[in-house]
Amino acid sequence: MEGKIANFRMSRTRMRGNYMVVLVNGVNNKEKAASLVGKTAVWTSPAKKEIKGKVTAAHGSNGAVRVLFEKGMPGQCLTEKVKIE
């Protein structure tokens, strides 16, 4: 499966640097997003370095998921593709 990084996970006062909200292609409701919990997500940088993460929860009711990546996610990863395995 493939998805796109939408944004960091944020609150009113804090931005979590390694938590991302990911929009997955073909997933458009909360039940389908909940079935992806536990899968692995991989983002490949322009330098071909892979940063892995894990889908932790559904985010909202339109099919987005939260992914906890390893440390080191740059801001340039926003709107980039992610593989979900």
N, C-alpha and C positions, 0 to 999 in steps of 0.2 A: 504494500500500500504506500501511497505517497501523500504527503501533506505539506502545508506551508506554515511557517512560523508567523503568527499574527502579532504577538507582543510579549513583553515580559509579564509575569504575574505581579500585579501591583495592588497596593492599598492606597489609602489617602496619604499616608506619610512615608511609606516604604516601598522600594522596588527590590524584588528578589532577583539577583543577577543570574542565577542558574535555573530558575523556574520559567518555563515558556508556555504560552497558550498556543496550541497548534490546531489549525483547521485541516481536517482530513477529507480528502476527496471521496465523495460517495457516502459520507456519513452526515445525516441531516437531522438526527434526533438524539435525545439523551440515552435511550436504550442501546442504540448502536454504538454510541461513544463509550458507554459503560462496558461493553463487551471487549473493548481494546485495552482495558486496564491490565497491567502486568506485562504488556509487550514492550519490545525494545525499539527505541528510536535512534537513528543515526544521522547526524549532520556532517557533511563533508565540506571542509573549508576550501577556499581557492587554492591553497597550498597542498591539497589532498590529504590533510590531517583529519581524522575522524574523531568526533566527539560523540560519545554514546550517552543515552539517557533512558529513562524508564517512564512509561505512561502511568501516572498515579491516580488520576480521577477524571471524570467528565467535568466540563466547565460550561455552565449554563444549560440551556435547553435546545440549542440549535446544532449540537454535534461537535463542539470544540472539546479538546482534551487538554489536561495539564501534563507537562512532561518535565521531570526533574533530570537535568543534564549534569554531567561532571562539571567541575569548576573550569572556568576559562572560556565561557561563551562570550564572544564579542558582540557589540551592538550592530555590527555589519551583518549579522545573521538574520536580522528581521527581514521578512518577506522572501526568505530563501526556502528551498525545498528540503524536506526531511523524509527519509525512508523509515517506514514502520514495519517491523518484522514480527 
